[in-house]
C-alpha cells in the first residue's frame, strides 16, 4: 500500500533513488482457486529465490551422476 512505499522512501538518502516492481503470477492464482474449489486448502504461499532453485537443481544433477 502507499504507506509502505512512503515508509521505504523515507529510508532513502537524499539524491538517491530506488525502484519498486510488483507482479502477480496469474497462473498461481488460478491454481490456488482450483485447489480451493476441489476442497483443498492452501497451507503456504512463498517465493523461492532463483539462486536457491539453481542450487537445488545443480545438486540433484550431481547426485544423479
PDB file with one MODEL, atoms N, CA, C and O in Angstrom:
MODEL        1
ATOM      1  N   UNK A   1       0.830  -1.173   0.000  1.00  0.00           N
ATOM      2  CA  UNK A   1       0.000   0.000   0.000  1.00  0.00           C
ATOM      3  C   UNK A   1       0.878   1.242   0.000  1.00  0.00           C
ATOM      4  O   UNK A   1       2.096   1.151   0.160  1.00  0.00           O
ATOM      5  N   UNK A   2       0.270   2.380  -0.177  1.00  0.00           N
ATOM      6  CA  UNK A   2       1.036   3.627  -0.304  1.00  0.00           C
ATOM      7  C   UNK A   2       1.814   3.972   0.964  1.00  0.00           C
ATOM      8  O   UNK A   2       2.891   4.564   0.886  1.00  0.00           O
ATOM      9  N   UNK A   3       1.287   3.614   2.115  1.00  0.00           N
ATOM     10  CA  UNK A   3       2.003   3.889   3.362  1.00  0.00           C
ATOM     11  C   UNK A   3       3.302   3.091   3.424  1.00  0.00           C
ATOM     12  O   UNK A   3       4.317   3.604   3.895  1.00  0.00           O
ATOM     13  N   UNK A   4       3.285   1.854   2.960  1.00  0.00           N
ATOM     14  CA  UNK A   4       4.506   1.043   2.926  1.00  0.00           C
ATOM     15  C   UNK A   4       5.543   1.664   2.007  1.00  0.00           C
ATOM     16  O   UNK A   4       6.729   1.704   2.334  1.00  0.00           O
ATOM     17  N   UNK A   5       5.093   2.149   0.854  1.00  0.00           N
ATOM     18  CA  UNK A   5       6.010   2.777  -0.099  1.00  0.00           C
ATOM     19  C   UNK A   5       6.602   4.046   0.503  1.00  0.00           C
ATOM     20  O   UNK A   5       7.799   4.299   0.366  1.00  0.00           O
ATOM     21  N   UNK A   6       5.780   4.833   1.162  1.00  0.00           N
ATOM     22  CA  UNK A   6       6.270   6.062   1.798  1.00  0.00           C
ATOM     23  C   UNK A   6       7.292   5.738   2.882  1.00  0.00           C
ATOM     24  O   UNK A   6       8.295   6.440   3.011  1.00  0.00           O
ATOM     25  N   UNK A   7       7.051   4.688   3.660  1.00  0.00           N
ATOM     26  CA  UNK A   7       7.992   4.280   4.703  1.00  0.00           C
ATOM     27  C   UNK A   7       9.330   3.876   4.095  1.00  0.00           C
ATOM     28  O   UNK A   7      10.381   4.267   4.602  1.00  0.00           O
ATOM     29  N   UNK A   8       9.303   3.111   3.033  1.00  0.00           N
ATOM     30  CA  UNK A   8      10.546   2.724   2.363  1.00  0.00           C
ATOM     31  C   UNK A   8      11.267   3.948   1.796  1.00  0.00           C
ATOM     32  O   UNK A   8      12.489   4.060   1.893  1.00  0.00           O
ATOM     33  N   UNK A   9      10.507   4.851   1.213  1.00  0.00           N
ATOM     34  CA  UNK A   9      11.108   6.054   0.631  1.00  0.00           C
ATOM     35  C   UNK A   9      11.762   6.915   1.695  1.00  0.00           C
ATOM     36  O   UNK A   9      12.766   7.575   1.428  1.00  0.00           O
ATOM     37  N   UNK A  10      11.207   6.916   2.894  1.00  0.00           N
ATOM     38  CA  UNK A  10      11.781   7.749   3.958  1.00  0.00           C
ATOM     39  C   UNK A  10      13.167   7.260   4.380  1.00  0.00           C
ATOM     40  O   UNK A  10      13.932   8.013   4.982  1.00  0.00           O
ATOM     41  N   UNK A  11      13.493   6.008   4.071  1.00  0.00           N
ATOM     42  CA  UNK A  11      14.810   5.468   4.406  1.00  0.00           C
ATOM     43  C   UNK A  11      15.879   5.798   3.368  1.00  0.00           C
ATOM     44  O   UNK A  11      17.063   5.554   3.600  1.00  0.00           O
ATOM     45  N   UNK A  12      15.475   6.347   2.237  1.00  0.00           N
ATOM     46  CA  UNK A  12      16.439   6.660   1.182  1.00  0.00           C
ATOM     47  C   UNK A  12      17.243   7.904   1.543  1.00  0.00           C
ATOM     48  O   UNK A  12      16.722   8.857   2.123  1.00  0.00           O
ATOM     49  N   UNK A  13      18.524   7.872   1.187  1.00  0.00           N
ATOM     50  CA  UNK A  13      19.367   9.053   1.341  1.00  0.00           C
ATOM     51  C   UNK A  13      18.948  10.109   0.329  1.00  0.00           C
ATOM     52  O   UNK A  13      18.359   9.791  -0.704  1.00  0.00           O
ATOM     53  N   UNK A  14      19.260  11.388   0.637  1.00  0.00           N
ATOM     54  CA  UNK A  14      18.995  12.464  -0.316  1.00  0.00           C
ATOM     55  C   UNK A  14      19.722  12.183  -1.623  1.00  0.00           C
ATOM     56  O   UNK A  14      20.813  11.612  -1.628  1.00  0.00           O
ATOM     57  N   UNK A  15      19.118  12.584  -2.713  1.00  0.00           N
ATOM     58  CA  UNK A  15      19.691  12.420  -4.061  1.00  0.00           C
ATOM     59  C   UNK A  15      19.927  10.963  -4.430  1.00  0.00           C
ATOM     60  O   UNK A  15      20.841  10.657  -5.195  1.00  0.00           O
ATOM     61  N   UNK A  16      19.114  10.066  -3.893  1.00  0.00           N
ATOM     62  CA  UNK A  16      19.202   8.659  -4.286  1.00  0.00           C
ATOM     63  C   UNK A  16      17.840   8.227  -4.811  1.00  0.00           C
ATOM     64  O   UNK A  16      16.851   8.951  -4.689  1.00  0.00           O
ATOM     65  N   UNK A  17      17.808   7.056  -5.385  1.00  0.00           N
ATOM     66  CA  UNK A  17      16.547   6.568  -5.930  1.00  0.00           C
ATOM     67  C   UNK A  17      16.445   5.067  -5.708  1.00  0.00           C
ATOM     68  O   UNK A  17      17.422   4.402  -5.366  1.00  0.00           O
ATOM     69  N   UNK A  18      15.249   4.557  -5.908  1.00  0.00           N
ATOM     70  CA  UNK A  18      15.002   3.129  -5.773  1.00  0.00           C
ATOM     71  C   UNK A  18      13.911   2.758  -6.760  1.00  0.00           C
ATOM     72  O   UNK A  18      13.192   3.625  -7.256  1.00  0.00           O
ATOM     73  N   UNK A  19      13.790   1.497  -7.040  1.00  0.00           N
ATOM     74  CA  UNK A  19      12.731   1.012  -7.927  1.00  0.00           C
ATOM     75  C   UNK A  19      11.896  -0.011  -7.167  1.00  0.00           C
ATOM     76  O   UNK A  19      12.408  -0.749  -6.325  1.00  0.00           O
ATOM     77  N   UNK A  20      10.640  -0.040  -7.470  1.00  0.00           N
ATOM     78  CA  UNK A  20       9.721  -1.000  -6.867  1.00  0.00           C
ATOM     79  C   UNK A  20       9.017  -1.729  -7.994  1.00  0.00           C
ATOM     80  O   UNK A  20       8.431  -1.103  -8.877  1.00  0.00           O
ATOM     81  N   UNK A  21       9.075  -3.053  -7.966  1.00  0.00           N
ATOM     82  CA  UNK A  21       8.418  -3.840  -9.003  1.00  0.00           C
ATOM     83  C   UNK A  21       7.421  -4.762  -8.331  1.00  0.00           C
ATOM     84  O   UNK A  21       7.758  -5.474  -7.385  1.00  0.00           O
ATOM     85  N   UNK A  22       6.208  -4.746  -8.817  1.00  0.00           N
ATOM     86  CA  UNK A  22       5.161  -5.608  -8.288  1.00  0.00           C
ATOM     87  C   UNK A  22       4.601  -6.406  -9.450  1.00  0.00           C
ATOM     88  O   UNK A  22       4.300  -5.846 -10.504  1.00  0.00           O
ATOM     89  N   UNK A  23       4.461  -7.701  -9.267  1.00  0.00           N
ATOM     90  CA  UNK A  23       3.859  -8.523 -10.313  1.00  0.00           C
ATOM     91  C   UNK A  23       3.055  -9.636  -9.677  1.00  0.00           C
ATOM     92  O   UNK A  23       3.249  -9.978  -8.511  1.00  0.00           O
ATOM     93  N   UNK A  24       2.165 -10.184 -10.449  1.00  0.00           N
ATOM     94  CA  UNK A  24       1.328 -11.271  -9.967  1.00  0.00           C
ATOM     95  C   UNK A  24       1.501 -12.465 -10.891  1.00  0.00           C
ATOM     96  O   UNK A  24       1.457 -12.331 -12.114  1.00  0.00           O
ATOM     97  N   UNK A  25       1.695 -13.610 -10.306  1.00  0.00           N
ATOM     98  CA  UNK A  25       1.735 -14.838 -11.089  1.00  0.00           C
ATOM     99  C   UNK A  25       0.293 -15.299 -11.286  1.00  0.00           C
ATOM    100  O   UNK A  25      -0.274 -15.987 -10.436  1.00  0.00           O
ATOM    101  N   UNK A  26      -0.288 -14.911 -12.414  1.00  0.00           N
ATOM    102  CA  UNK A  26      -1.697 -15.197 -12.671  1.00  0.00           C
ATOM    103  C   UNK A  26      -1.964 -16.692 -12.634  1.00  0.00           C
ATOM    104  O   UNK A  26      -3.007 -17.120 -12.139  1.00  0.00           O
ATOM    105  N   UNK A  27      -1.045 -17.489 -13.146  1.00  0.00           N
ATOM    106  CA  UNK A  27      -1.255 -18.938 -13.142  1.00  0.00           C
ATOM    107  C   UNK A  27      -1.383 -19.459 -11.711  1.00  0.00           C
ATOM    108  O   UNK A  27      -2.152 -20.387 -11.460  1.00  0.00           O
ATOM    109  N   UNK A  28      -0.641 -18.875 -10.775  1.00  0.00           N
ATOM    110  CA  UNK A  28      -0.690 -19.333  -9.389  1.00  0.00           C
ATOM    111  C   UNK A  28      -2.044 -19.025  -8.766  1.00  0.00           C
ATOM    112  O   UNK A  28      -2.558 -19.808  -7.967  1.00  0.00           O
ATOM    113  N   UNK A  29      -2.620 -17.887  -9.129  1.00  0.00           N
ATOM    114  CA  UNK A  29      -3.945 -17.527  -8.618  1.00  0.00           C
ATOM    115  C   UNK A  29      -4.970 -18.538  -9.102  1.00  0.00           C
ATOM    116  O   UNK A  29      -5.793 -19.021  -8.324  1.00  0.00           O
ATOM    117  N   UNK A  30      -4.918 -18.855 -10.384  1.00  0.00           N
ATOM    118  CA  UNK A  30      -5.859 -19.850 -10.930  1.00  0.00           C
ATOM    119  C   UNK A  30      -5.649 -21.203 -10.268  1.00  0.00           C
ATOM    120  O   UNK A  30      -6.618 -21.895  -9.957  1.00  0.00           O
ATOM    121  N   UNK A  31      -4.400 -21.586 -10.050  1.00  0.00           N
ATOM    122  CA  UNK A  31      -4.091 -22.864  -9.414  1.00  0.00           C
ATOM    123  C   UNK A  31      -4.680 -22.910  -8.001  1.00  0.00           C
ATOM    124  O   UNK A  31      -5.331 -23.888  -7.635  1.00  0.00           O
ATOM    125  N   UNK A  32      -4.455 -21.861  -7.209  1.00  0.00           N
ATOM    126  CA  UNK A  32      -4.979 -21.837  -5.838  1.00  0.00           C
ATOM    127  C   UNK A  32      -6.505 -21.847  -5.825  1.00  0.00           C
ATOM    128  O   UNK A  32      -7.119 -22.466  -4.956  1.00  0.00           O
ATOM    129  N   UNK A  33      -7.113 -21.164  -6.787  1.00  0.00           N
ATOM    130  CA  UNK A  33      -8.571 -21.190  -6.873  1.00  0.00           C
ATOM    131  C   UNK A  33      -9.086 -22.603  -7.149  1.00  0.00           C
ATOM    132  O   UNK A  33     -10.094 -23.018  -6.578  1.00  0.00           O
ATOM    133  N   UNK A  34      -8.404 -23.334  -8.013  1.00  0.00           N
ATOM    134  CA  UNK A  34      -8.796 -24.711  -8.319  1.00  0.00           C
ATOM    135  C   UNK A  34      -8.591 -25.626  -7.114  1.00  0.00           C
ATOM    136  O   UNK A  34      -9.413 -26.505  -6.856  1.00  0.00           O
ATOM    137  N   UNK A  35      -7.514 -25.427  -6.388  1.00  0.00           N
ATOM    138  CA  UNK A  35      -7.274 -26.214  -5.170  1.00  0.00           C
ATOM    139  C   UNK A  35      -8.421 -25.997  -4.192  1.00  0.00           C
ATOM    140  O   UNK A  35      -8.975 -26.952  -3.647  1.00  0.00           O
ATOM    141  N   UNK A  36      -8.771 -24.736  -3.975  1.00  0.00           N
ATOM    142  CA  UNK A  36      -9.866 -24.418  -3.044  1.00  0.00           C
ATOM    143  C   UNK A  36     -11.200 -24.963  -3.542  1.00  0.00           C
ATOM    144  O   UNK A  36     -11.992 -25.476  -2.752  1.00  0.00           O
ATOM    145  N   UNK A  37     -11.455 -24.858  -4.847  1.00  0.00           N
ATOM    146  CA  UNK A  37     -12.720 -25.324  -5.417  1.00  0.00           C
ATOM    147  C   UNK A  37     -12.891 -26.834  -5.273  1.00  0.00           C
ATOM    148  O   UNK A  37     -14.015 -27.332  -5.211  1.00  0.00           O
ATOM    149  N   UNK A  38     -11.778 -27.560  -5.220  1.00  0.00           N
ATOM    150  CA  UNK A  38     -11.862 -29.012  -5.074  1.00  0.00           C
ATOM    151  C   UNK A  38     -11.815 -29.444  -3.612  1.00  0.00           C
ATOM    152  O   UNK A  38     -11.681 -30.631  -3.314  1.00  0.00           O
ATOM    153  N   UNK A  39     -11.927 -28.473  -2.697  1.00  0.00           N
ATOM    154  CA  UNK A  39     -11.958 -28.792  -1.274  1.00  0.00           C
ATOM    155  C   UNK A  39     -10.607 -28.750  -0.595  1.00  0.00           C
ATOM    156  O   UNK A  39     -10.502 -29.028   0.599  1.00  0.00           O
ATOM    157  N   UNK A  40      -9.570 -28.404  -1.344  1.00  0.00           N
ATOM    158  CA  UNK A  40      -8.237 -28.321  -0.758  1.00  0.00           C
ATOM    159  C   UNK A  40      -8.024 -27.013  -0.025  1.00  0.00           C
ATOM    160  O   UNK A  40      -8.819 -26.079  -0.133  1.00  0.00           O
ATOM    161  N   UNK A  41      -6.947 -26.967   0.715  1.00  0.00           N
ATOM    162  CA  UNK A  41      -6.594 -25.772   1.478  1.00  0.00           C
ATOM    163  C   UNK A  41      -5.159 -25.396   1.136  1.00  0.00           C
ATOM    164  O   UNK A  41      -4.265 -26.240   1.195  1.00  0.00           O
ATOM    165  N   UNK A  42      -4.939 -24.160   0.784  1.00  0.00           N
ATOM    166  CA  UNK A  42      -3.577 -23.671   0.542  1.00  0.00           C
ATOM    167  C   UNK A  42      -2.971 -23.376   1.903  1.00  0.00           C
ATOM    168  O   UNK A  42      -3.441 -22.495   2.624  1.00  0.00           O
ATOM    169  N   UNK A  43      -1.919 -24.120   2.255  1.00  0.00           N
ATOM    170  CA  UNK A  43      -1.298 -24.001   3.568  1.00  0.00           C
ATOM    171  C   UNK A  43      -0.243 -22.909   3.590  1.00  0.00           C
ATOM    172  O   UNK A  43      -0.073 -22.225   4.600  1.00  0.00           O
ATOM    173  N   UNK A  44       0.464 -22.742   2.483  1.00  0.00           N
ATOM    174  CA  UNK A  44       1.536 -21.764   2.447  1.00  0.00           C
ATOM    175  C   UNK A  44       1.705 -21.256   1.028  1.00  0.00           C
ATOM    176  O   UNK A  44       1.433 -21.974   0.066  1.00  0.00           O
ATOM    177  N   UNK A  45       2.144 -20.045   0.905  1.00  0.00           N
ATOM    178  CA  UNK A  45       2.428 -19.443  -0.386  1.00  0.00           C
ATOM    179  C   UNK A  45       3.687 -18.616  -0.207  1.00  0.00           C
ATOM    180  O   UNK A  45       3.685 -17.637   0.540  1.00  0.00           O
ATOM    181  N   UNK A  46       4.765 -18.997  -0.883  1.00  0.00           N
ATOM    182  CA  UNK A  46       6.029 -18.290  -0.710  1.00  0.00           C
ATOM    183  C   UNK A  46       6.803 -18.288  -2.019  1.00  0.00           C
ATOM    184  O   UNK A  46       6.592 -19.135  -2.886  1.00  0.00           O
ATOM    185  N   UNK A  47       7.682 -17.342  -2.142  1.00  0.00           N
ATOM    186  CA  UNK A  47       8.571 -17.257  -3.303  1.00  0.00           C
ATOM    187  C   UNK A  47       9.911 -17.861  -2.924  1.00  0.00           C
ATOM    188  O   UNK A  47      10.459 -17.568  -1.861  1.00  0.00           O
ATOM    189  N   UNK A  48      10.433 -18.703  -3.802  1.00  0.00           N
ATOM    190  CA  UNK A  48      11.759 -19.283  -3.591  1.00  0.00           C
ATOM    191  C   UNK A  48      12.727 -18.530  -4.496  1.00  0.00           C
ATOM    192  O   UNK A  48      12.501 -18.407  -5.700  1.00  0.00           O
ATOM    193  N   UNK A  49      13.787 -18.040  -3.915  1.00  0.00           N
ATOM    194  CA  UNK A  49      14.766 -17.252  -4.667  1.00  0.00           C
ATOM    195  C   UNK A  49      15.386 -18.083  -5.795  1.00  0.00           C
ATOM    196  O   UNK A  49      15.633 -19.278  -5.636  1.00  0.00           O
ATOM    197  N   UNK A  50      15.630 -17.438  -6.926  1.00  0.00           N
ATOM    198  CA  UNK A  50      16.172 -18.106  -8.106  1.00  0.00           C
ATOM    199  C   UNK A  50      17.471 -18.844  -7.807  1.00  0.00           C
ATOM    200  O   UNK A  50      17.656 -19.976  -8.251  1.00  0.00           O
ATOM    201  N   UNK A  51      18.376 -18.208  -7.053  1.00  0.00           N
ATOM    202  CA  UNK A  51      19.668 -18.853  -6.780  1.00  0.00           C
ATOM    203  C   UNK A  51      19.489 -20.129  -5.961  1.00  0.00           C
ATOM    204  O   UNK A  51      20.281 -21.060  -6.101  1.00  0.00           O
ATOM    205  N   UNK A  52      18.480 -20.189  -5.122  1.00  0.00           N
ATOM    206  CA  UNK A  52      18.208 -21.403  -4.356  1.00  0.00           C
ATOM    207  C   UNK A  52      17.716 -22.510  -5.291  1.00  0.00           C
ATOM    208  O   UNK A  52      18.134 -23.662  -5.166  1.00  0.00           O
ATOM    209  N   UNK A  53      16.840 -22.164  -6.215  1.00  0.00           N
ATOM    210  CA  UNK A  53      16.333 -23.140  -7.189  1.00  0.00           C
ATOM    211  C   UNK A  53      17.488 -23.696  -8.016  1.00  0.00           C
ATOM    212  O   UNK A  53      17.584 -24.907  -8.210  1.00  0.00           O
ATOM    213  N   UNK A  54      18.360 -22.825  -8.500  1.00  0.00           N
ATOM    214  CA  UNK A  54      19.513 -23.253  -9.301  1.00  0.00           C
ATOM    215  C   UNK A  54      20.409 -24.169  -8.475  1.00  0.00           C
ATOM    216  O   UNK A  54      20.879 -25.188  -8.980  1.00  0.00           O
ATOM    217  N   UNK A  55      20.649 -23.826  -7.233  1.00  0.00           N
ATOM    218  CA  UNK A  55      21.499 -24.637  -6.357  1.00  0.00           C
ATOM    219  C   UNK A  55      20.919 -26.044  -6.177  1.00  0.00           C
ATOM    220  O   UNK A  55      21.656 -27.029  -6.225  1.00  0.00           O
ATOM    221  N   UNK A  56      19.622 -26.140  -5.974  1.00  0.00           N
ATOM    222  CA  UNK A  56      18.982 -27.441  -5.798  1.00  0.00           C
ATOM    223  C   UNK A  56      19.036 -28.267  -7.081  1.00  0.00           C
ATOM    224  O   UNK A  56      19.287 -29.472  -7.040  1.00  0.00           O
ATOM    225  N   UNK A  57      18.800 -27.619  -8.210  1.00  0.00           N
ATOM    226  CA  UNK A  57      18.874 -28.325  -9.483  1.00  0.00           C
ATOM    227  C   UNK A  57      20.279 -28.867  -9.723  1.00  0.00           C
ATOM    228  O   UNK A  57      20.443 -30.016 -10.135  1.00  0.00           O
ATOM    229  N   UNK A  58      21.293 -28.039  -9.466  1.00  0.00           N
ATOM    230  CA  UNK A  58      22.679 -28.459  -9.646  1.00  0.00           C
ATOM    231  C   UNK A  58      23.019 -29.626  -8.700  1.00  0.00           C
ATOM    232  O   UNK A  58      23.698 -30.570  -9.105  1.00  0.00           O
ATOM    233  N   UNK A  59      22.557 -29.565  -7.464  1.00  0.00           N
ATOM    234  CA  UNK A  59      22.811 -30.636  -6.508  1.00  0.00           C
ATOM    235  C   UNK A  59      22.138 -31.926  -6.964  1.00  0.00           C
ATOM    236  O   UNK A  59      22.714 -33.006  -6.829  1.00  0.00           O
ATOM    237  N   UNK A  60      20.933 -31.824  -7.500  1.00  0.00           N
ATOM    238  CA  UNK A  60      20.220 -33.011  -7.985  1.00  0.00           C
ATOM    239  C   UNK A  60      20.944 -33.620  -9.179  1.00  0.00           C
ATOM    240  O   UNK A  60      21.044 -34.842  -9.291  1.00  0.00           O
ATOM    241  N   UNK A  61      21.450 -32.769 -10.073  1.00  0.00           N
ATOM    242  CA  UNK A  61      22.218 -33.267 -11.223  1.00  0.00           C
ATOM    243  C   UNK A  61      23.466 -33.984 -10.758  1.00  0.00           C
ATOM    244  O   UNK A  61      23.793 -35.056 -11.268  1.00  0.00           O
ATOM    245  N   UNK A  62      24.172 -33.405  -9.792  1.00  0.00           N
ATOM    246  CA  UNK A  62      25.410 -34.008  -9.277  1.00  0.00           C
ATOM    247  C   UNK A  62      25.122 -35.343  -8.601  1.00  0.00           C
ATOM    248  O   UNK A  62      25.897 -36.290  -8.740  1.00  0.00           O
ATOM    249  N   UNK A  63      24.021 -35.424  -7.876  1.00  0.00           N
ATOM    250  CA  UNK A  63      23.669 -36.672  -7.185  1.00  0.00           C
ATOM    251  C   UNK A  63      23.269 -37.757  -8.166  1.00  0.00           C
ATOM    252  O   UNK A  63      23.464 -38.941  -7.889  1.00  0.00           O
ATOM    253  N   UNK A  64      22.710 -37.372  -9.315  1.00  0.00           N
ATOM    254  CA  UNK A  64      22.252 -38.349 -10.295  1.00  0.00           C
ATOM    255  C   UNK A  64      23.410 -38.910 -11.139  1.00  0.00           C
ATOM    256  O   UNK A  64      23.264 -39.949 -11.782  1.00  0.00           O
ATOM    257  N   UNK A  65      24.540 -38.226 -11.133  1.00  0.00           N
ATOM    258  CA  UNK A  65      25.660 -38.701 -11.971  1.00  0.00           C
ATOM    259  C   UNK A  65      26.687 -39.472 -11.211  1.00  0.00           C
ATOM    260  O   UNK A  65      27.674 -39.925 -11.791  1.00  0.00           O
TER     261      UNK A  65
ENDMDL
END
